[in-house]
């Protein structure tokens, strides 16, 4: 499995011919990289947590959408949390 992973990553000691073969097999098998595993190995999560008082309002929804668009372009994933700071629980 390590060789397969290494073959898919550009910049490693794998010939282009070998990489092309592995890419063909991965496409045929509908292989997708496990982001959590990759980030675990890199010791980097690429997660951004955003805490908002109430995520159901229109303003936070627009903020969430904008943050999602920008961070995704840079390879980050988001966790949005409502703090319920000003909400009354019934």
N, CA, C and O of each residue as an XYZ file, in Angstrom:
360
protein
N       0.830     -1.195      0.000
C       0.000      0.000      0.000
C       0.868      1.250      0.000
O       0.507      2.258     -0.607
N       1.998      1.189      0.671
C       2.871      2.351      0.735
C       3.386      2.705     -0.658
O       3.478      3.884     -1.001
N       3.721      1.698     -1.462
C       4.207      1.966     -2.812
C       3.114      2.614     -3.656
O       3.388      3.517     -4.447
N       1.880      2.154     -3.488
C       0.758      2.736     -4.225
C       0.605      4.204     -3.865
O       0.462      5.051     -4.747
N       0.635      4.505     -2.591
C       0.515      5.883     -2.131
C       1.667      6.726     -2.655
O       1.456      7.851     -3.108
N       2.866      6.200     -2.600
C       4.040      6.915     -3.075
C       3.939      7.179     -4.574
O       4.342      8.243     -5.045
N       3.406      6.223     -5.321
C       3.287      6.369     -6.771
C       2.313      7.470     -7.153
O       2.472      8.097     -8.200
N       1.318      7.714     -6.330
C       0.331      8.739     -6.639
C       0.809     10.140     -6.292
O       0.248     11.121     -6.780
N       1.820     10.246     -5.468
C       2.334     11.549     -5.040
C       3.494     11.981     -5.917
O       4.532     11.320     -5.962
N       3.315     13.078     -6.603
C       4.373     13.615     -7.460
C       5.512     14.105     -6.577
O       5.289     14.643     -5.493
N       6.722     13.911     -7.053
C       7.886     14.353     -6.294
C       8.537     13.230     -5.515
O       9.517     13.457     -4.806
N       8.007     12.021     -5.635
C       8.612     10.879     -4.947
C       9.443     10.096     -5.956
O       9.379     10.358     -7.157
N      10.216      9.142     -5.471
C      11.113      8.356     -6.328
C      10.368      7.232     -7.050
O      10.594      6.051     -6.788
N       9.487      7.619     -7.952
C       8.731      6.663     -8.752
C       8.809      7.142    -10.198
O       8.626      8.328    -10.472
N       9.077      6.233    -11.109
C       9.174      6.627    -12.512
C       7.809      7.058    -13.038
O       6.773      6.654    -12.511
N       7.824      7.874    -14.073
C       6.569      8.321    -14.690
C       5.757      7.144    -15.223
O       4.528      7.158    -15.166
N       6.436      6.137    -15.735
C       5.748      4.949    -16.259
C       4.998      4.223    -15.143
O       3.842      3.835    -15.309
N       5.663      4.046    -14.018
C       5.027      3.392    -12.864
C       3.861      4.227    -12.363
O       2.792      3.690    -12.074
N       4.056      5.532    -12.259
C       2.993      6.424    -11.788
C       1.777      6.346    -12.713
O       0.644      6.278    -12.238
N       2.001      6.356    -14.019
C       0.892      6.269    -14.979
C       0.118      4.971    -14.797
O      -1.111      4.965    -14.866
N       0.834      3.870    -14.564
C       0.170      2.587    -14.336
C      -0.702      2.615    -13.084
O      -1.842      2.152    -13.100
N      -0.159      3.159    -12.007
C      -0.929      3.255    -10.769
C      -2.124      4.191    -10.919
O      -3.198      3.919    -10.383
N      -1.939      5.302    -11.652
C      -3.050      6.228    -11.879
C      -4.169      5.569    -12.684
O      -5.349      5.794    -12.415
N      -3.796      4.757    -13.668
C      -4.807      4.048    -14.472
C      -5.607      3.083    -13.602
O      -6.832      3.016    -13.694
N      -4.897      2.338    -12.758
C      -5.578      1.390    -11.866
C      -6.455      2.134    -10.863
O      -7.579      1.712    -10.593
N      -5.954      3.229    -10.312
C      -6.737      3.976     -9.319
C      -7.996      4.554     -9.951
O      -9.046      4.602     -9.309
N      -7.901      4.993    -11.196
C      -9.081      5.520    -11.897
C     -10.087      4.407    -12.167
O     -11.292      4.593    -11.999
N      -9.590      3.268    -12.580
C     -10.451      2.112    -12.867
C     -11.185      1.641    -11.615
O     -12.343      1.230    -11.690
N     -10.519      1.700    -10.473
C     -11.110      1.248     -9.208
C     -11.844      2.359     -8.465
O     -12.359      2.142     -7.367
N     -11.893      3.555     -9.067
C     -12.543      4.725     -8.456
C     -11.925      5.053     -7.101
O     -12.624      5.372     -6.139
N     -10.587      4.966     -7.050
C      -9.859      5.247     -5.814
C      -9.918      6.734     -5.503
O      -9.743      7.570     -6.389
N     -10.164      7.055     -4.248
C     -10.112      8.427     -3.772
C      -9.201      8.476     -2.557
O      -9.225      7.584     -1.710
N      -8.405      9.521     -2.484
C      -7.487      9.688     -1.365
C      -8.269      9.859     -0.072
O      -9.249     10.603     -0.027
N      -7.838      9.174      0.973
C      -8.418      9.348      2.290
C      -7.759     10.579      2.917
O      -6.610     10.530      3.354
N      -8.504     11.674      2.951
C      -7.960     12.949      3.414
C      -7.508     12.873      4.867
O      -6.474     13.434      5.228
N      -8.276     12.183      5.695
C      -7.893     12.074      7.107
C      -6.574     11.335      7.269
O      -5.728     11.735      8.069
N      -6.397     10.257      6.511
C      -5.150      9.491      6.590
C      -3.977     10.321      6.085
O      -2.903     10.320      6.686
N      -4.187     11.027      4.980
C      -3.118     11.856      4.424
C      -2.709     12.945      5.419
O      -1.521     13.190      5.627
N      -3.688     13.586      6.022
C      -3.383     14.644      6.975
C      -2.736     14.102      8.241
O      -1.917     14.782      8.859
N      -3.098     12.884      8.630
C      -2.484     12.250      9.789
C      -0.992     12.059      9.545
O      -0.176     12.345     10.422
N      -0.634     11.577      8.360
C       0.768     11.353      8.016
C       1.520     12.681      7.957
O       2.671     12.763      8.387
N       0.875     13.714      7.429
C       1.513     15.022      7.313
C       1.524     15.792      8.632
O       2.181     16.826      8.752
N       0.784     15.273      9.626
C       0.634     15.943     10.925
C       0.052     17.347     10.754
O       0.491     18.314     11.377
N      -0.940     17.411      9.895
C      -1.583     18.672      9.561
C      -3.037     18.365      9.224
O      -3.307     17.452      8.444
N      -3.973     19.110      9.798
C      -5.383     18.769      9.593
C      -6.054     19.544      8.472
O      -7.014     19.052      7.879
N      -5.579     20.730      8.169
C      -6.231     21.605      7.188
C      -7.688     21.871      7.545
O      -8.532     22.024      6.662
N      -7.976     21.926      8.830
C      -9.320     22.233      9.303
C      -9.359     23.642      9.866
O      -8.435     24.081     10.551
N     -10.433     24.335      9.570
C     -10.663     25.663     10.110
C     -11.984     25.624     10.854
O     -13.012     25.243     10.295
N     -11.952     26.019     12.115
C     -13.168     26.014     12.924
C     -13.661     27.442     13.079
O     -12.897     28.339     13.435
N     -14.933     27.643     12.812
C     -15.541     28.958     12.937
C     -16.710     28.848     13.896
O     -17.648     28.086     13.659
N     -16.653     29.613     14.984
C     -17.708     29.583     15.994
C     -18.534     30.852     15.856
O     -18.018     31.964     15.961
N     -19.820     30.662     15.621
C     -20.749     31.786     15.459
C     -21.829     31.698     16.511
O     -22.172     30.596     16.940
N     -22.393     32.848     16.954
C     -23.444     32.799     17.976
C     -24.702     32.088     17.490
O     -25.349     31.385     18.266
N     -25.060     32.261     16.218
C     -26.273     31.617     15.697
C     -26.093     31.408     14.203
O     -26.056     32.377     13.444
N     -25.981     30.160     13.768
C     -25.713     29.887     12.359
C     -26.978     29.865     11.504
O     -26.901     29.589     10.307
N     -28.138     30.150     12.094
C     -29.373     30.132     11.318
C     -29.731     31.508     10.760
O     -30.600     31.605      9.893
N     -29.086     32.568     11.233
C     -29.354     33.907     10.715
C     -28.813     34.049      9.297
O     -27.954     33.278      8.868
N     -29.324     35.040      8.578
C     -28.897     35.263      7.194
C     -27.429     35.683      7.113
O     -26.696     35.194      6.254
N     -26.996     36.579      7.994
C     -25.609     37.054      7.951
C     -24.608     35.913      8.131
O     -23.712     35.775      7.298
N     -24.714     35.090      9.178
C     -23.756     33.983      9.308
C     -23.808     33.021      8.124
O     -22.781     32.455      7.750
N     -24.973     32.826      7.532
C     -25.062     31.930      6.378
C     -24.211     32.466      5.228
O     -23.542     31.697      4.538
N     -24.237     33.775      5.023
C     -23.419     34.386      3.982
C     -21.936     34.292      4.326
O     -21.106     34.062      3.447
N     -21.605     34.470      5.594
C     -20.214     34.347      6.045
C     -19.730     32.920      5.817
O     -18.627     32.709      5.312
N     -20.544     31.949      6.185
C     -20.190     30.542      6.014
C     -19.928     30.233      4.545
O     -18.943     29.574      4.213
N     -20.796     30.701      3.676
C     -20.636     30.448      2.244
C     -19.334     31.068      1.723
O     -18.597     30.430      0.971
N     -19.057     32.303      2.120
C     -17.821     32.958      1.689
C     -16.575     32.274      2.214
O     -15.609     32.083      1.476
N     -16.591     31.907      3.475
C     -15.452     31.211      4.077
C     -15.232     29.876      3.375
O     -14.096     29.511      3.074
N     -16.318     29.146      3.114
C     -16.220     27.863      2.415
C     -15.561     28.018      1.060
O     -14.663     27.250      0.714
N     -15.992     28.994      0.295
C     -15.448     29.195     -1.057
C     -13.954     29.486     -1.021
O     -13.184     28.907     -1.787
N     -13.550     30.378     -0.137
C     -12.143     30.782     -0.085
C     -11.256     29.670      0.466
O     -10.214     29.364     -0.113
N     -11.661     29.071      1.571
C     -10.802     28.060      2.199
C     -10.682     26.803      1.343
O      -9.620     26.183      1.308
N     -11.758     26.418      0.652
C     -11.707     25.227     -0.192
C     -10.683     25.404     -1.314
O      -9.983     24.459     -1.679
N     -10.601     26.616     -1.856
C      -9.623     26.899     -2.918
C      -8.192     26.708     -2.425
O      -7.288     26.437     -3.215
N      -7.993     26.851     -1.119
C      -6.656     26.727     -0.541
C      -6.438     25.391      0.170
O      -5.458     25.223      0.896
N      -7.355     24.441     -0.042
C      -7.174     23.098      0.501
C      -7.565     22.919      1.953
O      -7.101     21.985      2.608
N      -8.412     23.800      2.466
C      -8.858     23.678      3.854
C     -10.310     23.229      3.911
O     -11.086     23.445      2.980
N     -10.653     22.605      5.019
C     -12.012     22.160      5.284
C     -12.496     22.871      6.534
O     -11.696     23.232      7.397
N     -13.789     23.069      6.631
C     -14.337     23.897      7.699
C     -15.239     23.126      8.645
O     -15.924     22.178      8.261
N     -15.214     23.561      9.881
C     -16.144     23.096     10.898
C     -16.843     24.344     11.422
O     -16.197     25.261     11.929
N     -18.143     24.371     11.298
C     -18.913     25.517     11.771
C     -19.710     25.096     13.000
O     -20.393     24.072     12.993
N     -19.611     25.899     14.048
C     -20.259     25.574     15.311
C     -21.072     26.771     15.771
O     -20.633     27.916     15.663
N     -22.254     26.495     16.281
C     -23.078     27.545     16.870
C     -22.839     27.532     18.372
O     -22.987     26.502     19.030
N     -22.469     28.692     18.904
C     -22.170     28.767     20.340
C     -23.439     28.904     21.182
O     -23.402     28.708     22.397
N     -24.556     29.239     20.542
C     -25.830     29.459     21.232
C     -25.696     30.533     22.314
O     -26.445     30.538     23.291
N     -24.758     31.417     22.135
C     -24.464     32.419     23.158
C     -25.667     33.281     23.521
O     -25.897     33.574     24.695
N     -26.428     33.682     22.519
C     -27.541     34.592     22.775
C     -28.905     33.947     22.560
O     -29.922     34.637     22.486
N     -28.920     32.631     22.463
C     -30.181     31.933     22.222
C     -30.766     31.417     23.519
O     -30.034     31.008     24.420
N     -32.068     31.436     23.611
C     -32.759     30.880     24.771
C     -33.230     29.473     24.394
O     -33.964     29.298     23.422
N     -32.809     28.492     25.156
C     -33.238     27.124     24.888
C     -34.617     26.902     25.507
O     -34.837     27.223     26.675
N     -35.519     26.365     24.740
C     -36.905     26.149     25.212
C     -37.050     24.712     25.668
O     -38.128     24.308     26.103
